[in-house]
Amino acid sequence: MPDPDQPGNTSGLFARLTAALLARRLRRARSRLGRFRQIAARFLYVPPHLHLADPSIAGDFLAGQIVLGGRSLLTAGRSPLDLPLPGKAFSLAFHGFEWLRHFEANGATQVRAGARDLVVRWMAQREARQLPEAERPEAIIRRIVNWVTHSALLTENADLATYQRLLAHLGRDAAMMRALARQAGIGMIRLEAAIAYLMQALALDHRRGVLAEAEDLLLVALGECIAADGTPRDRSAGSAVELAAVLIPVMALYRARQRPVPDLLSPALLRLISFIRMMQHPDGGLALFNGAGFVTRDLVAQILQFGMGQSMRIERAPDAGFERIEDEYGIVIADAGKLPMPGFGTEAGAGALAFEFSTKSDRLIVNCGIPHAMEGEQAVSFRQAVAHSTMLVDDEPLVHLARTHNALFGEVREPVSNGAPTEPHLESGSGGTTLVLGHEGLLASKGIRVERELTLLANGGGLAGLDRFEDLTEDGSSRRVTLAFHLHPRVLPVPLSRRDAVVLRLQHQAPGRDMWLFEAPGVPLQIEASRCYEQDFTSPDTEVIVVEVVVAGTAEVAWRLVPYRG
């Protein structure tokens, strides 16, 4: 892919001009003139929130033990505002005020007052321009949602000056969201900004026209960021959860204001919920594609409860490129290899033809997910193909991450490929249901077309796989094929005397349901260390089964995962 910063590159020049124009708009939004129209007269309504709250966390917070974004900070009696914050995820959660819900759930007067005191000190430091991390767009979006949601706590016993100060800060943030909601090409954050802008327009007493403008901006952002099948353009079920978690309170605000809901809003929310259902395993967790492990199962359950009876689980998401096959014994969720649209892949993984498999009670094959607190190149490594249950040919993946330029975030990594996926199709028979996926990402460099067949065997027989590598060069040259099957952390691999098979033991299950056999006939298996990250896992340590074989010309590698009786 061309480097956008190379001289003479017109796309790079356009990206820099777009970034400069957006930066100018954001500076204007932060100015006194830019935010003047967005300052409301008062808080009117308090929307509900779906995130669980723990009152004890508020006490720990004031005592100096703060845990946010997968990291912890011990303040030793000092204010967290006077200390460097440990990492980007922690900073976004702190300046996004995600901790306010724990304080609101705590009934102790002193604890609730402690939250308000910290907010007042935060506003003073922001006004003194001492909190540059608080101006990150992701933090502003969260802050608007949390300040509006917990406005009853923030304004409790507040004097007029503090009340107006809160509104002034919200007005400044709303002006920033208005600018982002009008900007195309920045990914899902455009829709997130539009939703936050609409939420504060509904909850606060604004000037005439602000709410109508917010609705118009949301509808345009929905059209850009949500595909026709209802899936987010970044292909992430985690994004679908986070969007739904804000849209549901927005719907409640419409009911409180007795205003009609915009036509596209309710259908978009229900389609998001249908996609979440598609990507959910029976244990409640989401398939670990594209950062979905960031959201908790409790939040997923809350959202699905809202959509109960209104949304149906889908089996295909063609715009996102995901497929699901299921019977009464097992489930396969697979990535058909479609790429996110340009600008939407800043957090997406290179998981083409990867899959996850679970029984009705246990996950066996997973992807690695992404650590919540990991940043930089380490985070990028968990987006690479090797962190997914997919394949490599001579260590080359079907999809890789390339450097691109985003008008808002600067240099980012997005998935790209030298070839396109083929159209998935299902084949049903007496032996089970087969999902056939294909990809031409290695056609240009290797002359190979890849096809993966995943068969959910009838009568609880397990899963059979056949990976075909069609050599279109016909030169007969040898290549090294590597297949990876990352195991769920609750699965313990037990080697056998046969080198081409391994028993997978589920130590928490009753005898008779506690063992599965993975085998690749005639191919030695390797067991290597791996990691699997999801919010609800106690430990990420796990293993990966690696199938490595040298092939020449067109070749097939067969494998299967079946119940083991000894």
TIBAVO-286335 format. One line per field, with one value per residue (C-alpha): residue number from 1; chain; x, y, z negated. Coordinates in steps of 0.5 Angstrom, whole numbers. Layout:
! TIBAVO-286335
n <- (NUM/...);
chain <- (A/...);
u <- (X/...);
v <- (Y/...);
w <- (Z/...);
***
This chain:
! TIBAVO-286335
n <- (1/2/3/4/5/6/7/8/9/10/11/12/13/14/15/16/17/18/19/20/21/22/23/24/25/26/27/28/29/30/31/32/33/34/35/36/37/38/39/40/41/42/43/44/45/46/47/48/49/50/51/52/53/54/55/56/57/58/59/60/61/62/63/64/65/66/67/68/69/70/71/72/73/74/75/76/77/78/79/80/81/82/83/84/85/86/87/88/89/90/91/92/93/94/95/96/97/98/99/100/101/102/103/104/105/106/107/108/109/110/111/112/113/114/115/116/117/118/119/120/121/122/123/124/125/126/127/128/129/130/131/132/133/134/135/136/137/138/139/140/141/142/143/144/145/146/147/148/149/150/151/152/153/154/155/156/157/158/159/160/161/162/163/164/165/166/167/168/169/170/171/172/173/174/175/176/177/178/179/180/181/182/183/184/185/186/187/188/189/190/191/192/193/194/195/196/197/198/199/200/201/202/203/204/205/206/207/208/209/210/211/212/213/214/215/216/217/218/219/220/221/222/223/224/225/226/227/228/229/230/231/232/233/234/235/236/237/238/239/240/241/242/243/244/245/246/247/248/249/250/251/252/253/254/255/256/257/258/259/260/261/262/263/264/265/266/267/268/269/270/271/272/273/274/275/276/277/278/279/280/281/282/283/284/285/286/287/288/289/290/291/292/293/294/295/296/297/298/299/300/301/302/303/304/305/306/307/308/309/310/311/312/313/314/315/316/317/318/319/320/321/322/323/324/325/326/327/328/329/330/331/332/333/334/335/336/337/338/339/340/341/342/343/344/345/346/347/348/349/350/351/352/353/354/355/356/357/358/359/360/361/362/363/364/365/366/367/368/369/370/371/372/373/374/375/376/377/378/379/380/381/382/383/384/385/386/387/388/389/390/391/392/393/394/395/396/397/398/399/400/401/402/403/404/405/406/407/408/409/410/411/412/413/414/415/416/417/418/419/420/421/422/423/424/425/426/427/428/429/430/431/432/433/434/435/436/437/438/439/440/441/442/443/444/445/446/447/448/449/450/451/452/453/454/455/456/457/458/459/460/461/462/463/464/465/466/467/468/469/470/471/472/473/474/475/476/477/478/479/480/481/482/483/484/485/486/487/488/489/490/491/492/493/494/495/496/497/498/499/500/501/502/503/504/505/506/507/508/509/510/511/512/513/514/515/516/517/518/519/520/521/522/523/524/525/526/527/528/529/530/531/532/533/534/535/536/537/538/539/540/541/542/543/544/545/546/547/548/549/550/551/552/553/554/555/556/557/558/559/560/561/562/563/564/565/566);
chain <- (A/A/A/A/A/A/A/A/A/A/A/A/A/A/A/A/A/A/A/A/A/A/A/A/A/A/A/A/A/A/A/A/A/A/A/A/A/A/A/A/A/A/A/A/A/A/A/A/A/A/A/A/A/A/A/A/A/A/A/A/A/A/A/A/A/A/A/A/A/A/A/A/A/A/A/A/A/A/A/A/A/A/A/A/A/A/A/A/A/A/A/A/A/A/A/A/A/A/A/A/A/A/A/A/A/A/A/A/A/A/A/A/A/A/A/A/A/A/A/A/A/A/A/A/A/A/A/A/A/A/A/A/A/A/A/A/A/A/A/A/A/A/A/A/A/A/A/A/A/A/A/A/A/A/A/A/A/A/A/A/A/A/A/A/A/A/A/A/A/A/A/A/A/A/A/A/A/A/A/A/A/A/A/A/A/A/A/A/A/A/A/A/A/A/A/A/A/A/A/A/A/A/A/A/A/A/A/A/A/A/A/A/A/A/A/A/A/A/A/A/A/A/A/A/A/A/A/A/A/A/A/A/A/A/A/A/A/A/A/A/A/A/A/A/A/A/A/A/A/A/A/A/A/A/A/A/A/A/A/A/A/A/A/A/A/A/A/A/A/A/A/A/A/A/A/A/A/A/A/A/A/A/A/A/A/A/A/A/A/A/A/A/A/A/A/A/A/A/A/A/A/A/A/A/A/A/A/A/A/A/A/A/A/A/A/A/A/A/A/A/A/A/A/A/A/A/A/A/A/A/A/A/A/A/A/A/A/A/A/A/A/A/A/A/A/A/A/A/A/A/A/A/A/A/A/A/A/A/A/A/A/A/A/A/A/A/A/A/A/A/A/A/A/A/A/A/A/A/A/A/A/A/A/A/A/A/A/A/A/A/A/A/A/A/A/A/A/A/A/A/A/A/A/A/A/A/A/A/A/A/A/A/A/A/A/A/A/A/A/A/A/A/A/A/A/A/A/A/A/A/A/A/A/A/A/A/A/A/A/A/A/A/A/A/A/A/A/A/A/A/A/A/A/A/A/A/A/A/A/A/A/A/A/A/A/A/A/A/A/A/A/A/A/A/A/A/A/A/A/A/A/A/A/A/A/A/A/A/A/A/A/A/A/A/A/A/A/A/A/A/A/A/A/A/A/A/A/A/A/A/A/A/A/A/A/A/A/A/A/A/A/A/A/A/A/A/A/A/A/A/A/A/A/A/A/A/A/A/A/A/A/A/A/A/A/A/A/A/A/A/A/A/A/A/A/A/A/A/A/A/A/A/A/A/A/A);
u <- (0/3/5/1/6/11/11/7/2/-5/-8/-3/-4/-12/-11/-7/-11/-17/-14/-12/-19/-22/-17/-19/-26/-25/-21/-27/-31/-27/-27/-32/-36/-36/-39/-43/-50/-49/-49/-56/-60/-61/-61/-68/-68/-64/-63/-62/-56/-54/-47/-47/-45/-41/-42/-35/-31/-33/-30/-24/-23/-23/-18/-13/-14/-17/-18/-20/-19/-15/-10/-9/-7/-5/-5/-2/-6/-5/-11/-11/-11/-4/-1/1/-5/-2/-4/-9/-15/-14/-14/-20/-24/-22/-23/-29/-32/-34/-33/-39/-44/-40/-41/-48/-50/-46/-51/-46/-46/-39/-37/-42/-39/-32/-34/-37/-31/-26/-31/-30/-22/-22/-26/-21/-15/-19/-20/-13/-11/-7/-11/-9/-12/-19/-19/-19/-25/-26/-26/-31/-36/-36/-36/-42/-46/-44/-45/-52/-53/-51/-53/-57/-51/-47/-52/-54/-53/-49/-49/-51/-44/-42/-49/-47/-40/-42/-47/-41/-36/-42/-43/-36/-36/-42/-39/-34/-39/-42/-36/-34/-41/-41/-34/-34/-28/-26/-30/-35/-33/-37/-43/-41/-40/-47/-51/-47/-49/-57/-57/-55/-59/-65/-63/-62/-66/-63/-64/-69/-66/-61/-65/-67/-60/-58/-63/-61/-53/-55/-59/-53/-48/-52/-52/-45/-43/-48/-49/-55/-56/-55/-48/-43/-38/-32/-35/-34/-40/-37/-38/-45/-46/-43/-47/-54/-52/-52/-58/-63/-62/-63/-70/-72/-71/-75/-81/-79/-80/-86/-83/-83/-77/-74/-76/-69/-67/-71/-70/-62/-62/-66/-61/-55/-58/-59/-52/-50/-54/-51/-44/-46/-44/-48/-44/-46/-39/-38/-34/-27/-27/-24/-24/-31/-28/-27/-35/-37/-42/-47/-48/-49/-54/-58/-58/-61/-66/-68/-69/-72/-79/-77/-70/-69/-62/-59/-55/-51/-48/-46/-44/-40/-37/-39/-43/-46/-48/-51/-55/-58/-50/-46/-44/-39/-38/-33/-30/-31/-26/-29/-25/-28/-29/-23/-23/-27/-21/-17/-18/-20/-16/-13/-18/-20/-23/-22/-27/-30/-33/-37/-42/-48/-44/-37/-32/-27/-24/-23/-19/-14/-18/-14/-12/-16/-10/-5/-2/2/5/4/-4/-3/1/-6/-10/-5/-7/-3/-7/-13/-15/-14/-8/-1/2/10/8/4/-3/-9/-10/-5/-5/-2/-1/-6/-7/-14/-16/-17/-12/-6/-3/-6/-6/-12/-13/-12/-11/-8/-15/-22/-26/-31/-38/-39/-45/-48/-49/-53/-54/-55/-48/-49/-48/-42/-40/-35/-31/-26/-20/-16/-11/-5/-7/-2/4/3/-1/-6/-13/-15/-22/-24/-30/-33/-38/-42/-43/-50/-52/-47/-41/-37/-34/-30/-25/-22/-17/-16/-10/-11/-4/-6/1/2/10/9/14/13/10/9/2/1/-6/-7/-13/-13/-16/-21/-17/-22/-19/-13/-10/-7/-2/-3/2/-1/3/-3/-8/-9/-15/-18/-20/-26/-24/-31/-35/-38/-35/-37/-38/-31/-26/-26/-21/-17/-14/-11/-9/-2/0/4/1/5/2/5/3/-2/-7/-14/-17/-24/-27/-30/-24/-20/-13/-11/-6/-8/-5/-6/-6/-1/-2/4/6/10/6/7/2/-5/-6/-12/-11/-16/-18/-23/-26/-30/-33/-28/-30/-23);
v <- (0/7/11/17/21/20/27/27/22/25/21/23/30/30/26/31/37/33/33/40/42/38/40/47/46/42/49/53/48/49/57/61/63/56/53/59/56/49/51/49/53/47/39/36/29/23/17/10/6/-1/-2/-5/-1/-3/2/-1/1/8/7/4/10/15/11/11/5/6/1/3/0/-6/-2/0/7/7/15/14/20/25/27/22/29/30/24/21/16/9/8/10/6/8/15/15/11/17/23/19/19/12/11/16/10/7/13/14/7/9/12/15/22/23/18/22/29/26/25/32/35/31/33/41/40/37/43/47/44/43/51/52/47/42/36/35/28/30/33/26/25/18/21/27/22/18/24/27/20/19/27/27/20/22/29/28/26/32/37/34/40/44/52/56/57/50/48/53/51/44/46/50/44/40/46/46/38/38/43/38/33/37/38/30/28/33/29/23/18/18/11/9/15/19/15/15/23/24/19/23/30/27/25/31/35/31/31/38/45/47/53/52/48/44/38/38/39/33/28/30/29/22/20/21/18/12/11/12/7/2/-3/-5/-12/-8/-9/-4/-2/-4/-11/-11/-14/-10/-4/-6/-7/0/3/0/1/9/8/5/10/15/12/12/20/20/17/22/28/25/26/21/17/18/13/10/10/4/-1/1/-1/-8/-10/-8/-13/-18/-18/-19/-25/-28/-27/-29/-36/-40/-38/-31/-29/-26/-29/-25/-22/-15/-13/-16/-18/-11/-11/-15/-21/-17/-11/-16/-19/-13/-11/-17/-17/-10/-13/-20/-21/-15/-18/-24/-28/-28/-33/-29/-22/-21/-14/-15/-22/-27/-33/-38/-45/-48/-55/-57/-59/-54/-47/-45/-37/-36/-30/-30/-25/-19/-12/-6/0/5/9/4/-2/2/-3/-9/-16/-20/-26/-28/-35/-36/-39/-40/-47/-48/-54/-52/-51/-50/-46/-50/-46/-39/-33/-29/-23/-16/-14/-8/-5/-6/-1/1/-5/-10/-9/-9/-16/-19/-16/-20/-27/-31/-29/-32/-39/-39/-40/-38/-40/-39/-35/-30/-29/-28/-21/-16/-10/-4/3/8/16/18/25/24/19/20/14/8/0/-3/-9/-10/-16/-17/-21/-22/-27/-31/-32/-37/-42/-47/-55/-59/-67/-73/-72/-65/-58/-55/-48/-47/-40/-38/-33/-30/-26/-31/-31/-25/-27/-35/-37/-40/-40/-42/-46/-48/-53/-53/-58/-59/-66/-69/-72/-69/-71/-65/-61/-63/-59/-59/-54/-54/-50/-50/-48/-44/-44/-51/-51/-56/-52/-54/-49/-49/-49/-47/-48/-45/-47/-43/-46/-43/-42/-47/-53/-57/-61/-68/-71/-78/-83/-81/-75/-73/-73/-69/-70/-63/-64/-60/-60/-57/-62/-69/-75/-77/-70/-67/-70/-68/-71/-66/-70/-68/-75/-76/-69/-68/-63/-58/-55/-48/-43/-38/-32/-31/-24/-23/-18/-24/-29/-30/-32/-31/-36/-42/-46/-47/-53/-52/-56/-55/-59/-58/-59/-59/-57/-57/-60/-61/-62/-65/-65/-66/-64/-70/-72/-77/-83/-86);
w <- (0/2/-4/-5/-7/-1/3/9/6/8/3/-3/-1/-2/-8/-11/-9/-11/-18/-18/-17/-22/-27/-25/-26/-33/-35/-33/-37/-44/-43/-47/-40/-38/-44/-46/-43/-46/-53/-56/-61/-66/-66/-65/-64/-67/-63/-65/-65/-63/-66/-73/-79/-85/-91/-95/-89/-90/-97/-94/-89/-95/-99/-93/-90/-83/-78/-71/-64/-66/-70/-77/-81/-88/-90/-97/-99/-93/-88/-82/-78/-80/-78/-71/-69/-67/-60/-55/-57/-64/-62/-57/-63/-68/-64/-61/-68/-68/-75/-77/-77/-83/-87/-85/-87/-94/-99/-104/-104/-105/-99/-94/-96/-95/-87/-87/-90/-85/-79/-81/-82/-75/-72/-75/-72/-65/-65/-67/-61/-65/-62/-55/-55/-57/-50/-47/-43/-46/-53/-51/-48/-55/-59/-56/-57/-64/-66/-63/-66/-73/-73/-79/-83/-80/-82/-89/-93/-88/-88/-82/-80/-80/-76/-71/-71/-69/-64/-61/-60/-57/-52/-50/-50/-46/-41/-40/-38/-33/-29/-30/-28/-21/-19/-14/-14/-21/-23/-28/-32/-28/-30/-37/-37/-34/-39/-45/-42/-41/-48/-51/-47/-49/-57/-57/-56/-50/-45/-39/-34/-37/-38/-31/-29/-33/-30/-23/-25/-28/-22/-17/-21/-22/-14/-14/-20/-20/-14/-11/-15/-21/-23/-25/-19/-24/-24/-31/-36/-41/-38/-37/-44/-46/-41/-44/-51/-49/-44/-49/-54/-48/-47/-54/-54/-48/-52/-57/-53/-49/-43/-37/-35/-29/-24/-23/-30/-33/-27/-27/-35/-33/-28/-32/-37/-32/-30/-38/-38/-32/-35/-42/-45/-49/-55/-54/-51/-44/-39/-40/-33/-33/-40/-42/-49/-51/-53/-59/-59/-64/-59/-53/-58/-59/-52/-50/-55/-52/-45/-48/-43/-39/-35/-32/-32/-25/-22/-17/-17/-9/-10/-16/-13/-19/-18/-24/-23/-29/-31/-38/-40/-37/-34/-29/-28/-23/-19/-12/-10/-9/-10/-14/-10/-9/-16/-20/-21/-26/-31/-27/-27/-21/-22/-15/-15/-23/-27/-34/-36/-42/-45/-48/-55/-53/-48/-45/-40/-40/-38/-43/-43/-45/-52/-55/-57/-52/-47/-41/-38/-43/-42/-34/-35/-38/-32/-27/-24/-28/-34/-31/-29/-22/-17/-14/-8/-9/-15/-10/-12/-8/-11/-14/-18/-14/-16/-14/-16/-19/-19/-27/-30/-25/-23/-24/-22/-18/-15/-8/-3/4/6/4/1/5/3/-3/-2/-6/-4/-8/-8/-13/-16/-18/-16/-12/-11/-5/-6/-1/0/5/1/3/10/12/8/8/13/8/7/0/-2/-9/-10/-17/-18/-24/-24/-26/-32/-36/-33/-33/-28/-22/-18/-11/-9/-1/2/9/13/19/21/23/22/16/11/4/-1/-9/-11/-19/-22/-29/-34/-40/-46/-51/-58/-61/-56/-58/-52/-54/-49/-47/-44/-37/-35/-31/-36/-43/-48/-50/-58/-61/-68/-70/-67/-69/-67/-60/-58/-60/-54/-46/-41/-36/-31/-24/-21/-19/-21/-28/-33/-37/-43/-44/-50/-48/-51/-51/-53/-55/-61/-65/-64/-71/-67/-60/-60/-55/-49/-42/-37/-31/-25/-21/-14/-8/-2/6/11/9/2/-3/-10/-14/-22/-26/-34/-36/-43/-46/-50/-51);
***
